[in-house]
Amino acid sequence: MKKTNGDRPHKKIQARGRDLIALTGFLVLCLAVAAAGGAVTATSLGNWYAELVKPSFNPPNGVFGPVWTTLYVMIAVAGWRVWCRRSEPGARSALIAWGVQLALTSPGRSYSSAPA
């Protein structure tokens, strides 16, 4: 006779749904930071970047959007993976570090590398 544990499959489905909602939240947060950063960068660059003498290995401008988007998706997934293990030792510190690094890449920071 096969043993069953009451509502265990139901709890597994709830947990999976909660994890997917959390992943969506992490993705929305990170992509919002990326979009805001892109908007700030696009309005603050002016012509100075286009006029720079760049090395031959400089990637074309069209590459930056997909690459930065991919990086922010990876940042979101990394944060979500730590969040999924939030009960383990060190997870709280890791999530704090994740939040700090995300805040440091946010558009609220001063982009002082652009000439005035």
Backbone torsions as a table, in degrees:
resi	resn	phi	psi	omega
1	MET	NA	133.9	-176.8
2	LYS	-83.4	130.3	178.3
3	LYS	-82.6	139.6	175.1
4	THR	-124.4	153.3	-178.9
5	ASN	-116.7	77.4	173.1
6	GLY	35.2	-107.4	-172.5
7	ASP	-101.7	21.8	-176.8
8	ARG	-57.3	-48.0	178.4
9	PRO	-59.5	-35.4	179.6
10	HIS	-63.8	-43.1	179.2
11	LYS	-65.8	-35.2	178.7
12	LYS	-65.6	-40.5	178.2
13	ILE	-66.8	-41.8	177.4
14	GLN	-61.2	-44.0	-179.7
15	ALA	-63.7	-42.4	179.1
16	ARG	-63.8	-41.7	177.5
17	GLY	-63.5	-42.0	177.6
18	ARG	-63.4	-40.1	178.3
19	ASP	-64.3	-39.9	178.9
20	LEU	-68.2	-37.5	176.0
21	ILE	-64.5	-42.2	178.3
22	ALA	-63.4	-43.3	177.8
23	LEU	-59.6	-42.4	177.6
24	THR	-60.8	-42.4	177.8
25	GLY	-61.9	-45.1	177.8
26	PHE	-61.5	-42.4	179.2
27	LEU	-64.5	-45.4	179.9
28	VAL	-61.5	-45.9	179.8
29	LEU	-60.0	-50.7	-177.2
30	CYS	-66.7	-40.5	179.8
31	LEU	-71.2	-29.0	174.3
32	ALA	-66.7	-42.0	176.7
33	VAL	-63.1	-42.5	179.1
34	ALA	-62.9	-44.1	-179.7
35	ALA	-65.1	-43.1	178.2
36	ALA	-63.9	-42.1	177.4
37	GLY	-63.2	-39.8	177.0
38	GLY	-63.8	-40.3	179.1
39	ALA	-65.4	-43.4	178.9
40	VAL	-64.8	-43.1	-179.5
41	THR	-64.5	-43.6	-178.0
42	ALA	-61.9	-34.6	-178.4
43	THR	-86.6	-15.6	-176.4
44	SER	-102.3	-10.6	-176.8
45	LEU	-74.2	-38.6	-176.4
46	GLY	60.3	-144.6	-178.4
47	ASN	-96.9	-10.6	-172.4
48	TRP	-60.7	-36.7	-179.1
49	TYR	-70.1	-42.5	179.7
50	ALA	-63.0	-29.9	-177.4
51	GLU	-86.8	-6.7	178.4
52	LEU	-64.3	144.9	171.6
53	VAL	-83.6	114.9	-173.9
54	LYS	-105.9	153.0	177.5
55	PRO	-68.8	163.7	-177.1
56	SER	-64.2	-25.2	-178.1
57	PHE	-88.3	5.4	177.9
58	ASN	-64.2	126.0	-179.2
59	PRO	-68.9	156.1	177.3
60	PRO	-65.1	152.9	-176.9
61	ASN	-57.3	-32.8	-178.3
62	GLY	-66.5	-13.1	-178.7
63	VAL	-81.3	-27.9	-172.0
64	PHE	-62.6	-43.4	-179.6
65	GLY	-58.7	-55.3	179.5
66	PRO	-62.8	-36.9	-179.1
67	VAL	-67.4	-46.6	179.9
68	TRP	-65.3	-37.4	177.3
69	THR	-62.3	-45.1	178.1
70	THR	-60.7	-42.7	179.3
71	LEU	-62.1	-43.1	179.8
72	TYR	-69.3	-33.0	174.2
73	VAL	-64.4	-41.1	178.1
74	MET	-65.6	-36.9	175.9
75	ILE	-62.4	-42.4	179.2
76	ALA	-63.0	-45.9	-179.1
77	VAL	-64.0	-39.2	178.1
78	ALA	-62.2	-45.6	177.9
79	GLY	-62.8	-41.2	179.7
80	TRP	-64.5	-41.2	-179.8
81	ARG	-63.1	-38.3	176.2
82	VAL	-68.2	-42.4	179.2
83	TRP	-58.7	-38.5	178.9
84	CYS	-62.9	-22.9	179.7
85	ARG	-112.6	30.8	-173.2
86	ARG	-62.6	-17.1	179.5
87	SER	-85.5	-8.0	-178.6
88	GLU	-83.4	154.4	178.7
89	PRO	-60.3	137.1	178.0
90	GLY	88.4	-12.0	-177.0
91	ALA	-66.3	-39.2	179.9
92	ARG	-61.7	-45.7	178.5
93	SER	-62.7	-40.3	179.4
94	ALA	-65.0	-40.3	178.2
95	LEU	-67.9	-35.7	176.4
96	ILE	-64.7	-45.5	178.3
97	ALA	-61.4	-40.2	178.1
98	TRP	-61.0	-46.3	179.6
99	GLY	-63.6	-39.7	178.8
100	VAL	-63.4	-46.4	-179.2
101	GLN	-65.5	-34.4	177.3
102	LEU	-67.0	-41.2	177.5
103	ALA	-63.2	-36.4	-180.0
104	LEU	-70.0	-21.2	177.2
105	THR	-96.7	2.1	-176.6
106	SER	-74.6	157.9	-177.0
107	PRO	-70.4	-8.8	178.5
108	GLY	-70.8	-15.5	179.3
109	ARG	-73.6	155.5	177.8
110	SER	-80.8	127.4	177.0
111	TYR	-95.5	82.1	-172.7
112	SER	-83.1	-0.7	179.7
113	SER	-76.9	-17.3	178.3
114	ALA	-82.3	133.1	178.5
115	PRO	-64.8	146.7	-178.5
116	ALA	-77.0	NA	NA
